[in-house]
Amino acid sequence: MLATGGHGEACVVGQWEAWAVVRSEGLLMAQVRPASGGERTPVTLWGIVALALAPFPGSALMYCYGPLAHRAGSLTLLMSWSAIVLSFIAGVHWGLETREPRPRRHRLAFYALSAAAALIVLVGRGRAPDSWLLGLFIVGFMIQWVFDHQAPDHPSRYPSLSTAITGAACVSLALALERLIHR
């Protein structure tokens, strides 16, 4: 972990020492970050991320530019995959939080709410306009992304992976939203 001291100097500390620094010096969570140059993301992990993200642009492009017969299925795939990935991200956070000796209840509640929100948006299909649901998914991914970058206790490679997931999801959802609004 990388923490900035009271005089602006940076020091690398362990997870528990970082919490001590945060408590003793009153640092904001945004000031406690994984050490830059820490662990590098393995190429195989990026390959897994690319495969997991493929349904986002694939379904969005099929919805926007594919045959009319495939539009409904493509939008359903995009929304379903969004719910799955948003819930997965919440589950990763939940797992990271529950490994702590004293899990922070407010964080656990946020992660549960994130997974529940994905399910609610997915179940809302047919009950609310699809444009609203796509917008809600975009908001959900963005809130999760902001929360990811405020968390002080994640592996150093997590923010770049989170940004890739959020970027692929939000660009694909926005593309489908634009097409839905201007069809």
N, C-alpha and C positions, 0 to 999 in steps of 0.2 A: 504494500500500500504506500502511496505517496501522500504525505501530509505537509502542509505549509506551517511553519512555526509562527510565533507571534511577531517576528520581525521580517516575515516574508521569505525566510530560508526554507528550503525543501529538505525533507528527510524521508528515508525509506524506513517504514516500520511494519511490524506484523499486524495481524488483524486486531488482536486484543490491545496492543500498544496504540493502534490508531484510535480505538474507542477512548482510551485514556487521554490521548491528545485532544480529541474532540471535546470530551467532558471538561478537562482542565483548562483549556484555552478558549472554549466557547466557539470553536470553528463551526462554520456552516457545513452541511453535508456535501455541498458542491465543492468544498475545499479539500475533501478527503477523496482521493482518487487512486485507482490501481496504478502502480508504478509504470511509467512509460518505459517501453523497451523491456517489459517484464516477459511474460510468456508470449510466444508468437503463436498465431492460429495455424495449426497444421493444414497442409494442402488437402488432405483427405477430409477434414472437417468442412473446408470450403466447398468441396465436391458434394458432400451431403447437404449442405445449405443450398447449393444450386439446384440439386434434385428436388429438395423440399419446396423450393420457391417456384419451380417450373409451372405449377398449376395457376399461379397468379397471372403472369403475362399470357400464358397459353389460353386460359379461359377468357380473359379480358379481350385479347385480340380476336378470338373466335366470336365473341359477342358483338364486337364492333364491326368487324370486317368479314366474318364468315357467312355461310349460307343462312337464310332466314330460318330454315328448319332446325338449326342448331342454336339459335339465340337463347331460347328459354333454358335449355340445358346448360349452356355456358354460364348464364347468369346464376343459375342454381349452384353450379360447381364453384364459381367465384365466391359466392356468399357462404357456402358450406366450408370451403377451404379456409376462408377468413375466420370463421368461428372456430375451426379446429386449431389453427395456428395461434390465434389470440388466447385460446384456452391453454394451449401447450406452453406458451410463454408464461402465463400466470402459474402454471404447474411447476415450471422451472424455478420461478421465484419462490413459490411455496416451499419447494424442496430445499432451496438454499436457506430460507428463513428458518425452517423447522430443524435444521442441523445446529442452530445456535442453542447454547445452554438455556437462554431465556428468550424465546421467540417474541418479537414485538407484535402485540395483538393488533395494533392499527395496520401494520403491514400485512399480516395474515388476512385481515378483513378486506383490505384493498385487493389482494390477489384473488380471494374468493369472489369478490364483486366483479373483478375483471372476467373471470370465467363465466360467471352468471350472466353478465352483460352480453357476452358473445352468444350464449344460448338464447337469451331473450330476443336479441336482434334476429337470430336465425328463425326462431319460432314466430316472430312477427311477420314473416313472409306471407303475403296474402291478406294480412290484416292492416298493413300500413303500406304506403307507396314505396316501391323499390328504391326510388331516389333517396328517400329518408334513411332507409336501411343502409344503403351504400355509404351515405354521409356519416351515419353513426359508426359504421365500421372504421372509417377513416379517423374519426375522432378517437375511437377506442385504441387504435394502433398508435396514434400520436401521443395520447396520454400515457400509454404503456411505455413508449419510447422515452418520453421525458422522465418518467419514474425510473426507468433503467439507468439513465445517466445521472440520477441523483442518489442512487444507492451506493453506499461506500464499500460494500463488502462482497462485490462480485469479482470473478476472475478478470484479469486485465484484458483478455480477448473478448469479453462479453459485449462491451459497447460497440465494437465494430460489427460483430455478428448481429446485434440488435438493430443497428442502423441498416444493414443489408436487408434484413427481414422487413423492417418498417418501410424502407424505401420501395422494395418490390411490391409490397402489399398496397401501399398508399397510391403509388403511381398507377397500378393496375385498377384499383377501385376508382380512382379519379377518372381514368380513361373510360371505364364503363359508365360512370356517373354522367360524364359529359355526353356520351352517346345516348344514354337514356333520356336526358333532358332535351337534347336536340334531335330526336328521331323524326 
